[in-house]
């Protein structure tokens, strides 16, 4: 017989755990009726550069969580550059905190459990069927009959495929490697670098180089992001572009363990729910400009929790206004704006235009960057 649950959250990453934690904050009686299904066991490896922006710290602090409990590395400055030109962001505090996702997600799961949320690990979801006011979830550990389900199981998740089959999508791609620091690198050890050198080469994105740590030992996280806007049926190989940039900075890709994964773009015209089921995090759509995921996933969790609370208060589980809630939120506005900026920055991929942007228009870009930092500072107060 199917196990009956009120709320099932599928996926124990930042989006799913944020939903549970926000429920525990705004509706504790619902958190006790919530179960999270995670296909792996914490702490589980997760491919992600791990940069936490100030927005992330704002969201966590409002949940009463102290992210200082998670091991991290710091980038004192952030460099955005193209062919040697660009800008440096150096706020009064370190510009970027870098965590390992296995440690961060495990920490979030522990906090959710402390709030009374049940988490079941090693449960792989096979299918989701929304029908007759209930949602049937098939797993390798049996069936669950839920009043509502949150699909927070990533870009290639089972939930979205089950409830919204055949929807058009835009999928980005990423590669990442973890390396030992190199003394002969041109990059400073305490800084993070975003280099957009690859745009004229047919890659709508950038490479990154962050300081990070693995079990307390200093490492560098290298990677490359392409939102595929310039693909036109042909994809420029990411590996060669990443290897080229790493070689310029004293690293060797051949000596590194290369990993990759897809990322689904946010589409403001897409559907994010059906009766009884909500999507959150990468399953709903992420940042098309930078591929940022963690802070946005946490933001989805807040909106999903508010929608769940309203559904139980009104008895209306259609979630007809969930898309509107996302689009009206600061999260939705940020994702929509970044999507527009991605089309502007990456579609105009001629080398002369990129030089104009990064050299002649540097004050404009720098001003926009500082406005963002100042806005973060106000939200932290």
C-alpha positions in Angstrom: 0.0 0.0 0.0 1.1 3.6 -0.7 2.5 5.5 2.3 0.4 8.6 2.8 2.1 12.0 3.3 0.8 15.5 3.3 3.9 17.2 1.7 6.6 15.4 -0.2 9.7 17.3 -1.3 11.7 15.5 -3.9 15.3 16.5 -3.9 17.4 17.3 -0.8 19.5 20.1 -2.3 19.3 23.8 -1.5 15.8 24.3 -3.1 14.2 21.4 -1.4 15.8 22.0 2.0 15.0 25.7 1.7 11.4 24.9 1.2 11.4 22.7 4.3 13.2 25.3 6.4 10.9 28.1 5.3 7.9 25.9 6.1 9.4 25.3 9.6 9.7 29.0 10.0 6.3 30.2 8.8 4.1 27.1 9.4 5.7 24.7 11.9 2.7 22.5 11.9 3.2 21.8 8.2 6.9 21.1 8.6 6.0 18.2 10.9 3.9 16.8 8.0 6.7 17.2 5.5 9.1 14.5 4.2 12.1 15.1 1.9 13.2 12.3 -0.4 16.9 12.4 -1.3 18.3 9.9 -3.8 21.8 9.8 -2.3 23.4 9.8 1.2 24.7 13.0 2.9 27.3 14.2 2.5 27.1 13.4 -1.2 29.3 14.8 -4.0 27.7 17.6 -6.0 29.2 19.4 -8.9 29.0 23.1 -8.2 31.5 25.9 -8.1 30.1 26.7 -4.6 30.2 30.5 -4.7 27.8 32.1 -2.1 26.8 35.6 -2.8 25.7 38.0 -0.2 22.1 37.3 -1.1 22.6 33.7 0.1 23.8 35.0 3.4 20.8 37.3 3.7 18.4 34.4 3.1 20.2 32.1 5.5 20.4 34.7 8.3 16.7 35.3 8.0 16.1 31.6 8.6 18.2 32.0 11.7 21.1 30.0 10.2 24.8 30.8 10.6 26.7 29.8 7.5 30.0 30.4 9.3 29.4 26.9 10.6 30.2 25.5 7.1 33.9 25.2 6.0 34.7 27.7 3.3 37.4 29.7 1.4 37.2 33.4 0.8 37.8 35.5 -2.3 38.8 39.0 -1.2 38.2 40.4 -4.7 36.3 39.4 -7.9 37.7 40.1 -11.4 35.5 40.2 -14.4 37.6 40.4 -17.5 37.9 40.0 -21.3 41.3 39.8 -23.1 43.1 41.4 -20.2 40.6 44.2 -19.8 37.8 44.4 -17.3 37.2 45.4 -13.7 37.8 44.4 -10.1 35.1 44.3 -7.4 36.6 44.8 -4.0 34.0 45.5 -1.4 34.7 46.3 2.3 34.2 42.7 3.2 35.4 39.6 1.2 33.6 39.5 -2.1 32.7 35.8 -2.3 32.5 32.9 0.1 33.2 29.5 -1.6 31.8 26.3 0.0 31.8 22.6 -1.1 28.3 21.5 -1.9 28.6 18.2 -0.1 29.4 20.0 3.2 26.8 22.8 2.6 23.9 20.5 1.7 24.7 18.2 4.6 24.6 21.2 6.9 21.2 22.3 5.6 19.8 18.8 6.0 20.9 18.7 9.6 19.2 22.1 10.2 16.0 20.8 8.6 16.0 17.7 10.7 16.5 19.8 13.9 13.3 21.7 12.9 11.4 18.4 12.8 11.5 17.7 9.0 11.8 14.0 8.1 14.4 13.3 5.5 14.8 9.9 3.9 18.0 9.2 2.1 18.8 6.6 -0.6 15.3 6.9 -2.1 15.2 7.2 -5.8 12.0 8.6 -7.4 11.0 6.8 -10.6 7.7 8.5 -11.6 5.2 11.2 -10.4 1.5 11.1 -11.3 -0.8 14.0 -10.3 -4.4 12.9 -10.4 -7.8 13.3 -8.7 -6.5 15.7 -6.0 -3.6 13.5 -5.0 -0.1 12.9 -6.2 1.3 9.4 -6.5 5.1 9.1 -6.3 6.7 5.9 -7.3 10.1 5.2 -5.7 12.5 2.3 -5.5 11.4 2.0 -1.8 7.7 1.8 -2.5 4.9 4.2 -3.4 3.8 7.5 -1.6 0.4 9.1 -1.8 0.9 12.9 -1.2 -1.4 15.9 -0.9 1.2 17.9 -2.7 4.7 17.5 -4.1 7.6 19.9 -4.5 9.9 19.0 -7.4 13.3 20.2 -6.4 15.2 17.4 -8.1 17.3 19.4 -10.6 17.4 20.2 -14.3 16.9 16.7 -15.4 14.5 15.8 -12.6 11.8 13.2 -12.7 9.1 15.5 -11.4 9.2 18.1 -14.2 9.3 15.3 -16.9 6.3 13.7 -15.3 4.0 16.7 -14.9 5.1 18.9 -17.8 6.3 16.5 -20.6 7.4 18.0 -23.9 7.9 21.6 -22.7 10.4 23.5 -24.7 13.6 24.2 -22.8 17.0 25.9 -22.9 19.8 23.9 -21.3 23.2 25.3 -20.4 26.3 23.1 -19.9 29.1 23.3 -17.4 32.5 21.7 -16.7 34.4 21.8 -13.5 37.7 20.6 -12.1 39.4 20.9 -8.7 43.1 21.5 -8.7 46.0 22.2 -6.4 47.1 25.8 -6.4 50.0 26.6 -8.7 52.7 29.1 -7.6 53.3 30.3 -11.2 49.7 31.2 -11.9 49.0 34.8 -12.9 45.9 34.7 -10.7 46.1 35.9 -7.1 45.5 33.2 -4.5 42.8 35.2 -2.6 40.8 36.3 -5.7 38.1 34.9 -7.9 38.2 35.3 -11.7 35.5 35.3 -14.4 36.9 35.5 -17.9 34.6 36.0 -20.9 37.4 35.3 -23.4 35.4 32.4 -25.0 32.4 34.4 -26.2 33.9 35.2 -29.7 34.7 31.5 -30.0 31.1 30.5 -29.9 30.6 29.9 -26.2 28.0 32.1 -24.5 29.6 32.2 -21.1 32.9 32.4 -19.3 35.5 30.4 -17.4 36.0 30.8 -13.7 38.8 30.2 -11.2 38.0 30.4 -7.5 39.9 29.6 -4.3 38.3 26.7 -2.5 39.1 24.1 0.1 38.8 20.3 0.3 39.0 18.8 3.8 40.7 22.0 5.0 43.4 22.0 2.3 43.5 24.9 -0.2 42.5 24.1 -3.8 41.3 26.0 -6.9 38.0 25.4 -8.5 38.2 25.8 -12.3 35.3 25.6 -14.7 33.5 26.9 -17.8 29.9 27.8 -18.4 28.0 27.9 -21.7 24.3 28.7 -21.8 24.3 27.5 -25.5 22.8 30.6 -26.9 25.4 30.6 -29.7 25.2 26.8 -30.4 23.1 27.0 -33.6 23.2 23.2 -33.8 27.0 23.1 -33.3 28.5 23.2 -29.9 32.0 24.4 -29.4 33.8 21.9 -27.2 34.1 23.2 -23.7 37.0 21.0 -22.8 39.4 22.6 -25.2 38.5 26.2 -24.3 38.9 25.4 -20.6 42.2 23.7 -21.2 43.5 26.7 -23.1 42.6 29.1 -20.3 44.0 26.9 -17.6 47.3 26.5 -19.5 47.6 30.3 -19.8 47.5 30.4 -16.0 49.9 27.7 -15.2 47.5 24.7 -14.8 47.0 21.5 -16.7 43.6 20.1 -17.4 45.1 16.6 -18.1 46.1 16.4 -14.4 42.5 17.1 -13.2 39.3 15.1 -12.7 36.9 16.7 -15.2 33.1 16.7 -14.4 30.1 18.2 -16.1 26.3 18.7 -15.8 23.4 20.5 -17.5 21.6 23.5 -16.2 18.0 24.6 -17.2 17.4 28.2 -18.1 14.7 30.2 -16.4 11.8 30.9 -18.8 9.3 33.5 -17.6 6.7 32.1 -20.0 7.0 28.5 -18.8 4.8 26.6 -16.4 6.1 25.9 -12.9 3.2 23.9 -11.4 0.2 21.7 -12.0 -2.5 21.0 -9.4 -0.8 19.4 -6.5 2.8 19.9 -7.7 5.3 22.8 -7.6 8.7 23.1 -9.1 11.6 24.8 -7.4 15.3 25.4 -8.0 16.9 24.1 -11.2 13.8 22.1 -11.9 11.9 25.4 -12.4 14.8 27.3 -14.0 18.1 29.0 -13.1 20.2 31.9 -14.1 20.9 32.2 -17.9 23.6 34.8 -17.5 26.0 33.4 -14.9 24.6 30.0 -14.1 24.3 31.0 -10.5 22.3 28.4 -8.5 22.5 28.3 -4.7 21.1 31.7 -3.8 18.3 31.4 -6.4 17.5 27.9 -5.2 17.1 29.2 -1.6 14.8 31.9 -2.9 12.6 29.4 -4.7 12.2 27.6 -1.4 10.8 30.7 0.3 8.2 31.2 -2.5 7.2 27.5 -2.6 6.8 27.4 1.2 4.5 30.5 1.1 2.4 28.9 -1.6 2.1 25.7 0.3 1.0 27.6 3.5 -1.6 29.4 1.4 -2.9 26.2 -0.1 -3.5 24.5 3.3 -5.1 27.6 4.6 -7.6 28.0 1.7 -7.9 24.3 0.6 -7.0 25.3 -2.9 -4.2 23.1 -4.2 -4.4 24.2 -7.9 -1.4 26.6 -7.5 -2.7 28.7 -10.4 -0.9 31.8 -9.1 2.5 30.1 -8.4 3.9 31.4 -11.6 2.7 34.9 -10.8 4.2 34.6 -7.3 7.6 33.8 -8.8 7.4 36.6 -11.5 6.4 39.2 -8.9 9.1 38.3 -6.5 12.7 39.7 -6.4 13.8 36.3 -7.5 11.7 36.2 -10.6 12.6 39.8 -11.5 16.3 38.9 -11.1 16.0 35.8 -13.3 14.1 37.7 -15.9 16.6 40.5 -16.0 19.5 38.2 -16.2 17.9 36.3 -19.1 17.6 39.6 -21.0 21.2 40.5 -20.2 22.3 37.1 -21.4 20.8 37.7 -24.8 22.4 41.1 -24.9 25.9 40.1 -23.8 26.2 36.8 -25.5 24.2 37.4 -28.8 26.5 40.3 -29.7 29.5 38.0 -29.7 31.8 39.9 -32.1 35.2 40.4 -30.8 35.1 44.2 -31.5 31.9 44.5 -29.5 33.2 42.6 -26.5 36.3 44.8 -26.5 34.1 47.9 -26.6 32.1 46.6 -23.7 35.0 45.6 -21.5 37.4 48.5 -22.4 35.4 51.6 -23.4 32.3 50.9 -21.4 34.2 49.8 -18.3 32.8 52.6 -16.1 29.2 51.5 -16.9 29.9 47.9 -16.0 31.8 48.9 -12.9 29.0 51.2 -11.8 26.5 48.4 -12.2 28.7 46.1 -10.2 29.0 48.5 -7.3 25.2 49.2 -7.3 24.7 45.5 -6.9 27.2 45.3 -4.0 25.6 48.4 -2.3 22.2 46.8 -2.6 23.5 43.6 -1.0 24.9 45.7 1.8 21.6 47.3 2.5 19.8 44.0 2.6 22.4 42.6 5.1 21.5 45.4 7.6 
